[in-house]
Amino acid sequence: MIKVNRKIDIEPGFDMGLIAPPERLIFFDIETTGLKAGQSSLYLIGTVDFHEGLWWLSQFFAEDPSEEPALLSAFSDIISEKKKGQDHVILVSFNGDTFDIPYIREVERQYGKPSSFRDTVSLDLLKEIRPFKKLTGLPNLRLKTVEKLFGVMREDVYSGGELIYVYEEYLRLSHILKGGCEDTELNEALRNKCLDCLLLHNAEDIADMPLCMGILSYRLLKDGEFTLRKAEVTKDPVSGGEIYDAVFSLKAPLPKGVYYEDENFVLSVSEDGSSLMEVTARLVNTEMRYYFQDFKNYYYLPFEDYAIHKSVGEFVDRKNRRQATAQTCYTKKEGLFIPEPEPVFTPVFYRTYKGMKYAEFCEEMLKDTGKIKEYVLSVLDMSINAGYN
């Protein structure tokens, strides 16, 4: 087994203390010859962790598939060492919940080894960024694509799948060298080139992960980690209509701004590093409907175009009333209304049955900080779900 352990210079663009002390984190990635343990082999495990005030990169490379158990032991030792004096260890990966962790667990089971993942917490950066794929304009969710959000430029040009053939070539050349050959120097150079390619790809995967921790700023945004700066009603310079406008300070800046717009809302976070989010909603001055839920207890009056309770409707001529349905069981009100994805401000009004929800606008909507945040989170959730792919 080949071991690599070296210091690396990393300046994460995200305050990891917002999630956990850096000393509790282990970034890791594995390289295998296939997707399924038992039908392929694990040939490389790499980790990056922070201790003694420095970032360290470690790699464990199997010179032969028979060295799988040694790789597992080395990985387990790193986790065990990190656990000392810690409540728990956080294992940071990219797609680790789906691939790396299940793969290692299965290989450990096959060799009868105890699980390395006891008393650990998984933080899968792919899961963190996936809901924001459309909102951030990412064409796909490959690690190399996500890295570009943070300005990461790679030297490595291979994919994990392509490196399977590089590892097979490494093994072939090792077998030739063990058997003795005339071109020893050439074959050693070729084998070393294969090894360099394999180590470089894995090293860049794990060394770039701390740089990509800014992904978690999207989670903080979704969790409501922002504070209200102002809420006001302004005039739309184009239509002249009134707009509800709320501006917030984010707890952590986003690596890339987001923008969402539909006929009712605009949500934006700029890319200038100001950590400001603005949400606007178009207010409408019109007539709305409030729908009663227990429509069986109401009559609909077609000439008046509203519903009344049967206790009152009994006095209306039968020719001028009919049994209300869910669609006709409403009363009407004119006023200034604000759209809302979910009923935060109540009561809830509609223009049409089961259409966009509205609430009658009032001054409290500019003052109640808790309700304003709840309202903005509903707009954010809607924008995420609208863009989820």
C-alpha positions in Angstrom: 0.0 0.0 0.0 1.3 3.4 -0.9 0.7 6.2 1.7 0.7 9.9 1.0 0.5 12.5 3.8 1.2 16.1 3.1 0.3 19.6 4.2 -1.9 21.6 1.7 -2.8 25.3 1.6 -6.6 25.8 1.7 -8.5 29.0 2.2 -12.2 28.0 2.4 -14.5 30.7 1.2 -17.1 29.7 3.9 -17.0 30.1 7.6 -17.0 26.4 8.6 -17.7 27.4 12.2 -21.3 28.1 11.1 -21.6 24.3 10.7 -18.9 22.8 13.1 -15.4 23.5 14.2 -13.0 22.5 11.3 -11.2 20.1 13.7 -14.3 17.8 13.6 -14.5 17.5 9.8 -13.0 14.9 7.6 -13.4 15.3 3.8 -13.1 12.0 2.0 -13.5 10.4 -1.4 -12.9 6.9 -2.7 -11.9 5.5 -6.1 -13.1 2.1 -7.2 -13.1 -0.1 -10.3 -16.9 -0.3 -10.4 -20.1 0.8 -8.8 -20.9 -2.3 -6.8 -18.8 -3.7 -4.0 -18.0 -7.4 -4.4 -18.0 -7.0 -8.2 -15.3 -4.4 -8.2 -12.4 -3.3 -6.0 -11.6 -0.3 -3.8 -8.1 1.0 -4.8 -7.8 4.5 -3.3 -9.1 6.4 -0.3 -8.3 10.0 0.2 -9.0 12.3 3.1 -8.4 16.0 4.1 -8.6 17.1 7.6 -7.6 20.0 9.8 -5.3 19.6 12.8 -2.3 21.3 14.4 -3.6 24.5 12.7 -3.0 23.1 9.3 -4.8 21.2 6.5 -3.5 17.7 5.8 -4.1 15.5 2.8 -3.8 11.7 3.2 -4.1 9.0 0.5 -4.0 5.3 0.7 -3.5 3.5 -2.6 -3.7 -0.3 -3.2 -0.8 -1.5 -5.3 -2.8 -4.7 -5.7 -6.5 -5.5 -5.1 -5.4 -7.7 -2.2 -4.6 -4.6 -0.2 -8.2 -3.5 0.2 -8.2 -4.5 3.9 -5.2 -2.3 4.5 -7.0 0.7 2.9 -10.0 0.1 5.2 -7.8 -0.1 8.3 -6.0 3.1 7.4 -9.3 5.0 6.8 -10.7 3.7 10.1 -7.6 4.8 11.9 -7.9 8.4 10.7 -11.5 8.5 11.9 -10.7 6.9 15.2 -7.9 9.4 15.8 -10.2 12.3 14.9 -12.8 11.1 17.4 -10.5 11.6 20.3 -11.8 14.5 22.3 -14.7 15.1 19.9 -18.4 14.7 20.5 -18.7 13.3 16.9 -16.9 13.4 13.6 -18.5 14.9 10.5 -17.6 13.1 7.3 -17.9 15.4 4.3 -18.3 14.0 0.9 -19.8 14.6 -2.5 -22.4 11.9 -3.2 -21.0 9.9 -0.2 -24.5 8.9 1.1 -25.3 7.2 -2.2 -21.9 5.8 -3.2 -18.8 6.1 -1.0 -20.3 5.2 2.4 -22.5 2.2 1.2 -19.5 0.9 -0.8 -17.1 1.1 2.2 -19.7 -0.5 4.5 -20.2 -3.4 2.2 -16.5 -4.0 1.7 -16.0 -3.8 5.5 -18.8 -6.4 5.9 -17.2 -8.7 3.4 -13.9 -8.6 5.3 -15.6 -8.9 8.7 -14.4 -5.5 9.8 -16.3 -3.2 12.2 -17.9 -0.2 10.6 -15.8 3.0 10.3 -18.9 5.1 10.5 -20.0 4.5 14.1 -20.4 7.8 15.9 -20.0 9.8 12.7 -22.3 12.2 10.9 -22.5 12.4 7.1 -22.6 15.7 5.3 -23.1 15.1 1.6 -22.5 18.2 -0.4 -24.4 16.9 -3.4 -27.6 16.6 -1.4 -27.0 20.2 -0.2 -26.7 21.7 -3.7 -29.3 19.5 -5.5 -32.4 21.5 -4.6 -30.7 24.7 -5.9 -29.6 23.2 -9.3 -32.1 25.2 -11.4 -32.0 28.3 -9.3 -28.2 28.6 -9.6 -28.2 27.8 -13.3 -26.0 24.7 -13.0 -26.1 22.5 -16.2 -25.5 19.4 -14.1 -24.4 18.3 -10.6 -21.0 16.8 -11.3 -18.4 17.8 -8.8 -16.3 19.4 -11.5 -19.3 21.5 -12.5 -20.1 22.6 -9.0 -16.5 23.5 -8.3 -16.8 26.2 -11.0 -19.1 28.1 -8.7 -16.1 28.7 -6.5 -13.6 29.4 -9.3 -11.8 26.0 -8.9 -9.6 25.1 -11.9 -8.4 21.5 -12.1 -5.2 20.1 -13.5 -6.8 16.6 -13.6 -8.7 15.9 -16.9 -10.1 12.4 -16.2 -13.4 11.2 -14.9 -13.6 8.4 -12.3 -14.8 6.0 -14.9 -11.9 6.7 -17.2 -9.5 6.1 -14.4 -10.6 2.5 -14.0 -8.6 1.8 -17.2 -5.7 3.8 -15.9 -5.7 1.6 -12.7 -5.9 -1.6 -14.8 -2.9 -0.4 -16.8 -1.1 0.3 -13.5 -1.7 -3.3 -12.4 -0.7 -4.7 -15.8 2.6 -2.8 -15.7 3.2 -3.9 -12.1 2.7 -7.5 -13.2 5.2 -7.1 -16.1 7.8 -5.5 -13.8 7.5 -8.2 -11.2 8.0 -10.8 -13.9 11.1 -9.1 -15.2 11.3 -7.4 -18.6 13.8 -5.7 -20.9 12.2 -2.3 -20.8 12.2 -1.9 -17.0 12.9 1.8 -17.0 10.2 2.6 -19.6 7.6 0.5 -17.9 8.4 2.0 -14.5 8.0 5.5 -16.0 4.6 4.5 -17.5 3.5 2.9 -14.3 4.5 6.0 -12.3 2.6 8.2 -14.8 -0.5 6.1 -14.2 0.0 6.4 -10.4 0.3 10.2 -10.7 -2.9 10.4 -12.7 -4.8 8.3 -10.1 -3.5 10.2 -7.1 -4.0 13.6 -8.7 -7.7 13.0 -9.5 -8.4 11.9 -6.0 -6.3 14.6 -4.4 -8.2 17.3 -6.3 -11.5 15.8 -5.4 -10.8 16.0 -1.7 -8.7 19.2 -1.6 -11.4 21.1 -3.5 -14.2 20.0 -1.2 -13.4 22.5 1.6 -13.4 25.2 -1.1 -16.9 24.0 -2.0 -18.3 24.3 1.5 -19.9 27.5 0.4 -22.7 25.2 -0.9 -23.9 25.2 2.7 -24.8 28.9 2.4 -27.8 27.8 0.3 -28.9 25.6 3.2 -28.6 28.5 5.6 -30.7 30.5 3.3 -33.4 27.8 3.1 -33.3 27.4 6.9 -34.1 31.1 7.3 -30.7 32.3 8.5 -31.3 35.9 7.4 -32.4 39.1 9.1 -34.9 41.7 8.0 -33.4 45.1 7.0 -36.6 46.7 5.7 -40.1 46.0 4.5 -42.0 48.6 2.6 -44.6 49.3 -0.1 -43.2 51.0 -3.2 -44.4 51.9 -6.7 -43.6 49.7 -9.7 -41.8 52.2 -12.1 -43.2 50.3 -15.1 -46.9 49.5 -14.2 -47.3 52.2 -11.5 -48.8 49.5 -9.3 -47.9 48.9 -5.7 -45.2 46.4 -4.7 -44.4 44.8 -1.4 -40.6 44.9 -1.0 -38.6 43.2 1.7 -34.8 43.2 2.0 -32.7 40.9 4.1 -29.1 40.4 5.2 -27.9 36.8 4.7 -25.9 35.0 7.4 -23.4 33.8 4.7 -22.9 35.1 1.2 -23.9 32.8 -1.7 -21.2 31.7 -4.1 -23.6 32.5 -7.0 -26.6 34.8 -6.9 -30.0 33.4 -7.5 -33.0 34.9 -9.4 -36.6 33.8 -9.6 -39.5 35.6 -11.2 -43.1 34.9 -12.0 -46.2 37.0 -12.5 -46.5 37.5 -8.7 -43.0 37.4 -7.2 -39.4 38.3 -7.7 -36.7 36.8 -5.5 -33.1 37.8 -6.0 -29.7 37.6 -4.3 -27.0 39.6 -6.1 -23.5 38.2 -7.0 -21.7 41.3 -5.7 -20.9 39.8 -2.3 -23.2 42.1 -0.5 -25.1 39.2 1.1 -28.5 40.9 0.5 -31.7 39.2 -0.6 -34.7 41.1 -1.9 -38.2 39.7 -2.3 -41.0 41.6 -4.0 -44.6 40.8 -4.4 -47.1 42.5 -6.7 -50.0 43.9 -4.8 -53.4 43.9 -6.5 -56.3 46.2 -5.9 -59.3 44.2 -6.9 -62.2 42.0 -5.8 -61.4 38.7 -4.2 -63.4 35.7 -3.0 -63.3 34.1 0.4 -64.4 30.4 0.2 -66.4 28.8 3.0 -65.3 25.2 3.7 -68.6 23.7 4.8 -70.4 24.4 1.5 -73.2 21.9 2.2 -74.5 24.3 4.8 -74.7 27.2 2.3 -76.9 28.4 -0.5 -75.5 30.1 -3.5 -77.4 33.2 -4.8 -76.7 33.4 -8.5 -78.1 37.0 -9.0 -75.9 38.4 -6.1 -73.0 36.0 -6.9 -72.2 35.0 -3.4 -73.2 32.3 -0.8 -75.1 32.7 2.4 -75.6 30.3 5.3 -78.7 28.2 5.2 -79.9 29.6 8.5 -80.4 32.9 6.6 -81.0 31.5 3.1 -84.2 29.8 4.2 -85.8 33.2 3.9 -84.7 33.6 0.3 -87.2 32.6 -2.5 -86.3 29.1 -3.7 -86.1 30.4 -7.3 -83.3 32.7 -6.3 -81.1 30.2 -4.5 -79.4 26.9 -5.1 -77.3 24.5 -3.1 -73.7 25.8 -2.9 -70.8 23.8 -4.2 -67.2 24.0 -3.2 -66.7 26.3 -6.3 -69.7 28.6 -5.5 -69.5 28.8 -1.7 -67.8 32.2 -1.3 -68.3 35.8 -0.3 -66.6 38.7 -2.0 -64.5 41.6 -0.8 -62.7 44.5 -2.5 -59.4 45.8 -1.3 -55.6 45.6 -1.7 -54.3 42.1 -1.6 -50.9 40.4 -1.4 -50.2 37.0 -3.1 -48.8 34.2 -1.0 -47.6 30.7 -2.0 -48.8 29.3 1.3 -51.3 30.8 3.8 -49.0 32.8 6.1 -51.2 35.9 6.5 -54.9 35.1 7.0 -57.7 34.9 6.1 -57.0 33.5 2.7 -58.7 34.9 -0.4 -58.7 33.8 -4.1 -59.5 35.3 -7.4 -60.7 31.9 -8.7 -61.3 28.6 -7.0 -58.0 26.9 -6.0 -56.1 29.7 -7.8 -53.3 31.8 -6.3 -53.7 32.5 -2.6 -54.0 36.1 -1.4 -54.3 37.9 1.9 -55.7 41.4 2.5 -52.8 43.8 2.9 -52.4 45.6 6.1 -49.7 47.7 7.8 -48.8 44.8 10.2 -47.3 43.0 7.2 -44.5 45.6 7.3 -43.9 45.2 11.0 -44.3 41.6 12.1 -40.8 40.3 11.6 -41.7 36.6 12.3 -44.5 36.6 9.8 -42.4 38.4 7.2 -39.7 35.8 7.5 -42.3 33.0 7.3 -43.8 34.7 4.2 -40.4 35.0 2.5 -39.5 31.4 3.2 -42.7 30.3 1.5 -41.7 32.4 -1.6 -38.2 30.8 -1.4 -39.6 27.3 -1.1 -41.8 27.9 -4.1 -38.9 29.2 -6.2 -36.8 26.2 -5.3 -39.7 23.7 -6.0 -40.5 25.5 -9.3 -36.9 25.0 -10.4 -36.2 21.6 -8.9 -35.1 19.1 -11.5 
